[in-house]
Amino acid sequence: MGLWAAIRRRLRWPGAACSLGETGERMAAAYLRRKGLRVVAHGVRERWGELDLVAIEGRTIVFVEVKTRRSADILDAVEAVDLPKQRRITRAALAYMRRHRLLEERCRFDVVAICLPAGDGISEIRHFPDAFPATGVSSMFS
């Protein structure tokens, strides 16, 4: 079974009324698709945490944390993915990879920061590929 077949899942978005976070995830998914990534899952809940988006780029599984803010400071959104958050994402990604028998595949952790100013302001999207390494997973292998 190929990588794509192993993790294929139809993307189902909530109805029209979306929270700021859901809106950001939609925008991030569309942005990543335009960049050539295949978004295969969103809002994946694992025992250790939630994965906002799971995508494929080539033969690499990409776990994407989406941070959406009303403020104009994109870096504020990126800094919100602190070490404890990185650990939760890493553990959730490992659980996801185990469940789908993908432990031999390459993966990386990206952050997509979105600024959605109130009113008629222009939104900004910034993609930070390979934003952080797998963090704090040594206890998962014992």
C-alpha positions as CSV (number, residue, x, y, z in Angstrom):
1,M,0.0,0.0,0.0
2,G,1.4,3.4,-1.0
3,L,1.9,6.4,1.2
4,W,-1.0,8.3,-0.2
5,A,-3.4,5.3,0.0
6,A,-2.3,4.6,3.6
7,I,-3.4,8.0,4.8
8,R,-6.1,9.1,2.3
9,R,-9.0,10.7,4.0
10,R,-11.6,13.0,2.6
11,L,-11.4,16.6,3.8
12,R,-14.6,17.6,5.5
13,W,-15.0,21.2,6.6
14,P,-17.6,22.5,9.0
15,G,-20.5,24.5,7.7
16,A,-20.4,28.2,6.7
17,A,-20.3,29.6,10.2
18,C,-16.6,29.2,11.1
19,S,-14.5,30.3,14.0
20,L,-11.4,32.3,13.5
21,G,-9.3,29.1,13.8
22,E,-11.4,27.2,11.3
23,T,-11.3,30.1,8.9
24,G,-7.5,30.1,9.2
25,E,-7.3,26.3,8.7
26,R,-9.3,26.6,5.5
27,M,-7.1,29.4,4.2
28,A,-3.9,27.5,5.1
29,A,-5.2,24.4,3.4
30,A,-6.0,26.3,0.2
31,Y,-2.6,28.1,0.4
32,L,-0.7,24.8,0.8
33,R,-2.6,23.2,-2.1
34,R,-1.5,26.2,-4.3
35,K,2.1,25.5,-3.3
36,G,1.7,21.9,-4.5
37,L,1.1,20.0,-1.2
38,R,-1.7,17.5,-0.9
39,V,-3.8,18.2,2.2
40,V,-5.0,14.8,3.4
41,A,-6.5,15.5,6.8
42,H,-7.5,18.3,9.2
43,G,-8.4,18.5,12.8
44,V,-7.0,15.1,13.6
45,R,-7.4,14.3,17.3
46,E,-5.0,12.0,18.9
47,R,-4.5,11.0,22.5
48,W,-1.6,13.5,22.8
49,G,-3.2,16.5,21.0
50,E,-4.6,17.8,17.8
51,L,-3.0,18.1,14.4
52,D,-4.4,21.1,12.5
53,L,-3.5,19.8,9.0
54,V,-1.7,16.8,7.6
55,A,-0.3,17.1,4.1
56,I,2.0,15.3,1.7
57,E,4.9,16.9,-0.2
58,G,6.7,14.4,-2.4
59,R,7.4,11.5,0.0
60,T,7.3,13.6,3.2
61,I,4.4,13.8,5.6
62,V,3.9,17.4,6.7
63,F,2.2,18.2,10.0
64,V,1.1,21.8,9.9
65,E,0.2,23.9,12.9
66,V,-2.0,26.9,11.8
67,K,-2.0,30.0,13.9
68,T,-4.5,32.7,13.0
69,R,-4.5,36.1,14.6
70,R,-6.4,39.4,14.2
71,S,-3.2,41.3,15.0
72,A,-0.8,42.4,12.3
73,D,2.1,40.7,14.0
74,I,2.7,37.4,12.1
75,L,5.7,36.6,14.3
76,D,3.5,36.6,17.4
77,A,1.6,33.7,15.9
78,V,4.7,31.8,15.2
79,E,6.1,32.4,18.7
80,A,2.8,30.9,20.1
81,V,4.1,27.5,19.0
82,D,6.3,27.2,22.1
83,L,8.2,24.2,23.3
84,P,5.3,22.6,25.2
85,K,3.1,23.0,22.1
86,Q,5.8,21.5,19.9
87,R,6.0,18.5,22.2
88,R,2.2,18.0,22.0
89,I,2.3,18.2,18.2
90,T,5.2,15.8,18.0
91,R,3.5,13.2,20.2
92,A,0.2,13.5,18.2
93,A,2.2,13.2,14.9
94,L,3.9,10.1,16.2
95,A,0.6,8.6,17.3
96,Y,-0.8,9.4,13.8
97,M,2.1,7.8,12.1
98,R,1.9,4.7,14.3
99,R,-1.9,4.3,13.6
100,H,-1.3,4.6,9.9
101,R,1.8,2.4,9.9
102,L,4.0,5.3,8.6
103,L,6.8,5.2,11.0
104,E,9.4,4.6,8.3
105,E,8.3,7.7,6.3
106,R,10.0,11.1,6.6
107,C,8.0,13.9,8.2
108,R,8.4,17.5,9.1
109,F,6.6,20.1,11.2
110,D,5.5,23.4,9.5
111,V,3.8,26.4,10.8
112,V,1.4,28.6,8.8
113,A,0.8,32.0,10.3
114,I,-2.3,34.0,9.2
115,C,-3.1,37.6,9.9
116,L,-6.8,38.3,9.4
117,P,-7.3,42.0,10.4
118,A,-10.8,43.1,11.3
119,G,-12.7,45.1,8.7
120,D,-11.3,45.5,5.2
121,G,-7.7,44.9,6.1
122,I,-5.6,42.7,3.8
123,S,-4.9,39.2,5.1
124,E,-1.4,37.9,5.2
125,I,-0.3,34.2,5.1
126,R,3.3,33.1,5.9
127,H,4.5,29.5,5.6
128,F,7.4,28.4,7.8
129,P,8.5,25.0,6.5
130,D,10.4,22.8,8.9
131,A,9.6,25.2,11.7
132,F,10.7,23.0,14.5
133,P,12.3,19.5,15.0
134,A,10.5,16.5,16.5
135,T,10.6,17.4,20.2
136,G,10.3,15.3,23.4
137,V,9.5,11.9,21.9
138,S,12.1,9.7,23.6
139,S,9.6,8.5,26.2
140,M,7.2,7.4,23.4
141,F,9.6,4.6,22.4
142,S,9.9,2.9,25.7
